[in-house]
Amino acid sequence: MFVCHLFVHLMAVSIDPADYNVRAKSYHGPVPVFDRTKHAHVIENCHCYLCEVDV
């Protein structure tokens, strides 16, 4: 039972949940400040306005 739990735990912590577009983009500067006067939410219409990628 312990071996099964250990295997599942290692699989769960090794999977990267980030979208492929976010992982593929290189970020060299700081994340921009989110302006709520332009957009109500960070992600709208499957586009992240902080990362500037489609998710």
KETI-615680 format. One record per residue: x, y, z of N, C-alpha, C in turn; residue in three letters. Coordinates in pm, whole numbers, plus 50000, padded with zeros to 5 digits. Layout:
// KETI-615680
XYZXYZXYZALA...
END
This chain:
// KETI-615680
500834988150000500005000050000500875012650000MET501945012350080502825023950087503505026549954PHE503915015949884504595017549755503645023749654VAL502395019649655501395025449564501195040149595CYS501075043549722500915057549761502135065749721HIS503315060349742504545067449706504625069849556LEU504265059849478504265061249332503295072049287PHE502075071849337501065081849299501495095649346VAL502065096649464502535109549516503645115249427HIS504605107149389505695111749303505185115949165LEU504215108949113503625112848985502895126148997MET502175128049107501405140349125502295152649140ALA503415151249208504275162949229505215165449111VAL505325155949019506225157848905505525163348782SER504195163448780503455168548665503355183748675ILE503715190648567503635205248562502245209148511ASP501425216048591500065219248549499965231348456PRO501065237848428501035249848344500665246248200ALA499975255348135499625253647995500895253747910ASP500855246747797502045245947711502485259747663TYR501545268647631501895282047584502625290047690ASN502275288247815502945295247924504355289847944VAL504505276647936505835270647952506745273947835ARG506185275247714506995277547595507515291847586ALA506805301447645507205315447636508335318247736LYS509315325947691510405329547782510095343147844SER510285344047973509995356248048511315361948099TYR511685373648050512945379648092512745391148189HIS511575397048188511325408348276510285405048380GLY509965414548464508935412248567507545411648504PRO506625405448576505245404648531504635418648539VAL503935423148435503355436548439502245437748544PRO501975449748586500905452348682499575451348609VAL498615444448669497315442648607496465454948628PHE495925460548520495105472548525493635468548517ASP492915469748628491505465848632490585475548559ARG491075487048519490235496148441490095491348297THR491045483248250490985478048113490265464548106LYS490525455948206489955442448206489465439048346HIS488335432148354487775428448485488515416648547ALA489035407748463489725395748512491055394148440HIS491965386948502493275384648442493125376348315VAL492285366048319492055357648201490645360148151ILE490555364848028489265367147961489365361647820GLU488325354847774488265349247640489485340547610ASN489885332547707491025323247695492335330347665CYS492495342547712493745350047696494165355747831HIS495405353047870495945358347996496605371747967CYS496135382048034496665395448009497945398348086TYR498315389948182499605391548250500705384448172LEU500425372348128501425364448054501455367847906CYS500365373847857500195376947714500245364247629GLU499555353647674499455341247598498015336447599VAL497665328547499496355322147495496425309247574ASP495435307347660495395295247743494125287547717VAL
END
